[in-house]
Amino acid sequence: MKVGFIGVGNMGGPMCRNIIRNTNHEVVVFDLDAGAAKACTDLGASAGTSVADVAARCDVVITSLPIPRIVEAVALGPDGIAAHARAGTVFIDLSTNSPATAKRVAAGMAEKGIAMLEAPVSGGTVRAKDGTIVIMVGGDAAVFEQQLPLLKSFSAEVIHLGEIGFGSTAKLINNMLAFCNSAAAAEALMIGKRAGIDLRKLDAVIRNASGMSTGYANMANKALAGRFEATFALDLAHKDLRLALEMADELGVPGLIAPQVMSLMRMARGMGLGSADSCSMIRVYETALNEEVRA
């Protein structure tokens, strides 16, 4: 099978390279960053010249892209996948999207005889590299079963959630929880700092007690070391949380916690931290109180 992979950056690149390593499929890649594409071609992939070129050449086309607007343009634009792929092609989008956009893209693909799976992932760059990410899939069950071996080649857990839209729904809810936990961790660590407790010992307590979560662990790892290089950029976290809040609004669910986290993110972005890690939102507390949480 010939597999196309469009968008081989921080997340897409490791996932694509795991497909190359773990399958016998012929892989064709395209990315606006030539260096990102080269990291895949060095392992045996071939380079496509454009989105249209990859779409025309491949049986399955995978995308991993940063925002819904770009996903829609790459999928349905005049130089995009739907316009150039053959009928019978399968399109798999790994991007974080809104359910509405996923449904719109799937409808556009269906008009061209192209089946779609929305398959957002969770686990960050570390788990993308070691092949242990979680994939949340929405789409036709038969297409899902057909593509499951491919999805398993770069994931430890693949969950079919039902029709198109439910993959995005699960991803946005998951990320909202993670960001809320991370923001609570920032506040908790600053309280600990101001109280004068040994932060390393406090950290040991939390990691072995009921306060532990992935959001806490990520925040503590970054904050206590004072290292905020992006493994998941604040700008992307802000985008994901905005999509989750839009979904909540559409469903009539009152927001009592997540909107406050959004405000914290907005303040951090206003400080110029958008390209830093999402955990840099603790810098809002540090700047306001003129005190760093370090250990």
Buried (B, 14 or more C-beta within 10 A) or exposed (E): BBBBBBBBBBBBBBBBBBBBEBBEBBBBBBBEEEEBBBBBBEBEBBBBEEBBBBBBBBBBBBBBBBBBEBBBBBBBBEEBBBBBBEEEBBBBBBBBBBBBBBBBBBEBBEEBEBBBBBBBBBBBBEBBBEBEBBBBBBBBEEBBEBBBEBBBBBBEEBBBBBBBBBBBBBBBBBBBBBBBBBBBBBEBBBEBBEEEEEBEEBBEEBEEEEBBBBBBBBBBBBBBEEEBEBBBBBBBBBBBBBBBBBBBEEEEEEBEEBBEBBEBBBBBBEBEBBBBBBBBBBBBBBBEEEEBBEB
